[in-house]
Amino acid sequence: MAGEFDDIRARLEGISEELADLAIVRLRESIDAGGNELPVDERRLTRARRQVERAIGILREPDDSDVD
């Protein structure tokens, strides 16, 4: 079914953006506090965002059941 994952993909894209925004906030907070290393939270948020992006890509793939 074409487009059956569109809603889920759209929500995942929103989650990906939220994770990216939060990671940027963590970086800014670290810089403002005089930190010179990446915050642990930022690394975890970035890893989570990458995994969400992978899920989005998987849901964009053509449906295997459509192949004859």
ChimeraX commands (.cxc) that place a marker at each C-alpha (Angstrom):
marker #1 position 0.00,0.00,0.00 radius 0.5
marker #1 position 1.56,3.20,-1.14 radius 0.5
marker #1 position 1.76,5.81,1.56 radius 0.5
marker #1 position 0.65,3.61,4.43 radius 0.5
marker #1 position 3.69,4.72,6.46 radius 0.5
marker #1 position 3.42,8.43,5.62 radius 0.5
marker #1 position 1.95,9.39,9.01 radius 0.5
marker #1 position 4.54,7.43,10.97 radius 0.5
marker #1 position 7.35,8.86,8.82 radius 0.5
marker #1 position 6.08,12.39,9.39 radius 0.5
marker #1 position 6.00,11.86,13.15 radius 0.5
marker #1 position 9.49,10.37,13.10 radius 0.5
marker #1 position 10.73,13.37,11.13 radius 0.5
marker #1 position 9.29,15.63,13.84 radius 0.5
marker #1 position 11.00,13.56,16.53 radius 0.5
marker #1 position 14.28,13.76,14.62 radius 0.5
marker #1 position 14.01,17.55,14.53 radius 0.5
marker #1 position 13.22,17.67,18.25 radius 0.5
marker #1 position 16.26,15.53,19.03 radius 0.5
marker #1 position 18.48,17.75,16.87 radius 0.5
marker #1 position 17.14,20.90,18.55 radius 0.5
marker #1 position 17.70,19.45,22.01 radius 0.5
marker #1 position 21.26,18.41,21.10 radius 0.5
marker #1 position 21.96,21.99,19.98 radius 0.5
marker #1 position 20.59,23.30,23.27 radius 0.5
marker #1 position 22.91,20.95,25.17 radius 0.5
marker #1 position 25.89,22.15,23.14 radius 0.5
marker #1 position 25.02,25.80,23.74 radius 0.5
marker #1 position 24.62,25.18,27.47 radius 0.5
marker #1 position 28.02,23.48,27.56 radius 0.5
marker #1 position 29.68,26.33,25.67 radius 0.5
marker #1 position 28.02,28.93,27.88 radius 0.5
marker #1 position 29.27,27.06,30.95 radius 0.5
marker #1 position 32.82,27.14,29.57 radius 0.5
marker #1 position 32.91,23.45,28.71 radius 0.5
marker #1 position 35.45,22.21,26.23 radius 0.5
marker #1 position 34.08,18.68,25.73 radius 0.5
marker #1 position 30.90,17.47,24.12 radius 0.5
marker #1 position 28.17,16.84,26.71 radius 0.5
marker #1 position 27.24,13.19,27.18 radius 0.5
marker #1 position 23.57,14.04,26.62 radius 0.5
marker #1 position 24.38,15.58,23.24 radius 0.5
marker #1 position 26.11,12.42,22.10 radius 0.5
marker #1 position 23.19,10.26,23.17 radius 0.5
marker #1 position 20.69,12.61,21.51 radius 0.5
marker #1 position 22.70,12.56,18.28 radius 0.5
marker #1 position 22.85,8.75,18.31 radius 0.5
marker #1 position 19.10,8.57,18.89 radius 0.5
marker #1 position 18.46,11.02,16.05 radius 0.5
marker #1 position 20.59,8.94,13.69 radius 0.5
marker #1 position 18.59,5.84,14.55 radius 0.5
marker #1 position 15.32,7.69,13.96 radius 0.5
marker #1 position 16.70,8.84,10.60 radius 0.5
marker #1 position 17.50,5.20,9.77 radius 0.5
marker #1 position 13.91,4.23,10.59 radius 0.5
marker #1 position 12.64,7.01,8.33 radius 0.5
marker #1 position 14.82,5.68,5.52 radius 0.5
marker #1 position 13.57,2.14,6.05 radius 0.5
marker #1 position 9.97,3.31,5.87 radius 0.5
marker #1 position 10.76,5.12,2.59 radius 0.5
marker #1 position 11.96,1.90,0.96 radius 0.5
marker #1 position 9.63,0.28,-1.54 radius 0.5
marker #1 position 7.38,-2.44,-0.19 radius 0.5
marker #1 position 8.94,-5.86,-0.91 radius 0.5
marker #1 position 5.48,-7.38,-1.40 radius 0.5
marker #1 position 4.99,-5.21,-4.53 radius 0.5
marker #1 position 7.83,-7.06,-6.30 radius 0.5
marker #1 position 6.69,-9.91,-8.56 radius 0.5
marker link #1:1,2 radius 0.2
marker link #1:2,3 radius 0.2
marker link #1:3,4 radius 0.2
marker link #1:4,5 radius 0.2
marker link #1:5,6 radius 0.2
marker link #1:6,7 radius 0.2
marker link #1:7,8 radius 0.2
marker link #1:8,9 radius 0.2
marker link #1:9,10 radius 0.2
marker link #1:10,11 radius 0.2
marker link #1:11,12 radius 0.2
marker link #1:12,13 radius 0.2
marker link #1:13,14 radius 0.2
marker link #1:14,15 radius 0.2
marker link #1:15,16 radius 0.2
marker link #1:16,17 radius 0.2
marker link #1:17,18 radius 0.2
marker link #1:18,19 radius 0.2
marker link #1:19,20 radius 0.2
marker link #1:20,21 radius 0.2
marker link #1:21,22 radius 0.2
marker link #1:22,23 radius 0.2
marker link #1:23,24 radius 0.2
marker link #1:24,25 radius 0.2
marker link #1:25,26 radius 0.2
marker link #1:26,27 radius 0.2
marker link #1:27,28 radius 0.2
marker link #1:28,29 radius 0.2
marker link #1:29,30 radius 0.2
marker link #1:30,31 radius 0.2
marker link #1:31,32 radius 0.2
marker link #1:32,33 radius 0.2
marker link #1:33,34 radius 0.2
marker link #1:34,35 radius 0.2
marker link #1:35,36 radius 0.2
marker link #1:36,37 radius 0.2
marker link #1:37,38 radius 0.2
marker link #1:38,39 radius 0.2
marker link #1:39,40 radius 0.2
marker link #1:40,41 radius 0.2
marker link #1:41,42 radius 0.2
marker link #1:42,43 radius 0.2
marker link #1:43,44 radius 0.2
marker link #1:44,45 radius 0.2
marker link #1:45,46 radius 0.2
marker link #1:46,47 radius 0.2
marker link #1:47,48 radius 0.2
marker link #1:48,49 radius 0.2
marker link #1:49,50 radius 0.2
marker link #1:50,51 radius 0.2
marker link #1:51,52 radius 0.2
marker link #1:52,53 radius 0.2
marker link #1:53,54 radius 0.2
marker link #1:54,55 radius 0.2
marker link #1:55,56 radius 0.2
marker link #1:56,57 radius 0.2
marker link #1:57,58 radius 0.2
marker link #1:58,59 radius 0.2
marker link #1:59,60 radius 0.2
marker link #1:60,61 radius 0.2
marker link #1:61,62 radius 0.2
marker link #1:62,63 radius 0.2
marker link #1:63,64 radius 0.2
marker link #1:64,65 radius 0.2
marker link #1:65,66 radius 0.2
marker link #1:66,67 radius 0.2
marker link #1:67,68 radius 0.2
view
